[in-house]
Amino acid sequence: MAESKLLSLSQTIVSGYVELRRRLTRRLGSEELASEVLHETYMRLDSVGDTGVVQRPDDYIFRVALNIANDKRRSDNRRLSYSEVEALYHFAEAATDGEQDIQARSELAMLARAFDALTTRQRAIVIAVRVDGTPHAELARRFGVSERMIDKDLRKALEFCADRLERVLTTRFGSYPPKTSTDK
């Protein structure tokens, strides 16, 4: 008996498809949505249990289709639009930039503390070599020590700062910065 009811409802959709789609289009405001919902209604009839006696099958099918449309709209409203995804992306990017700023400031403060802990000569050598690009030979004359001693002080100072920042020191020592592929 349940099969005959389902068959009857299926036949109602097939025979009254044009009229049902027209009513749904008027109610939902979209012919495409109305067709989609009507198709989904037809597919769901297979899973409907005992519906009892359906006095007005057209109205019953119309109500089921409206319920499916409401479910679909709720589901679609849970999804983010492109502009909402873009806004979240930019928010996350800004948060990352903020985190990077905080981390950079923290590292700069740690470096300043490490720099303050250096001897006066070590601090002067680091600034002269790494900032001003002063050759080791000139610094050796200025401080009255050997170039080797300038190298040792520079290495000690840089290792000390790297340890304080918990970094691995990449050593490139010498009087001049390393040459790049464009230097001749």
Secondary structure, 3 states (H helix, E strand, C coil): CHHHHHHHHHHHHHHCHHHHHHHHHHHHCCHHHHHHHHHHHHHHHHHCCCCCCCCCHHHHHHHHHHHHHHHHHHHHHHCCCHHHHHHHHHHHHHHHHHHHHHHHHHHHHHHHHHHHHCCHHHHHHHHHHHHCCCCHHHHHHHHCCCHHHHHHHHHHHHHHHHHHCCCCCCCCCCCCCCCCCCCC
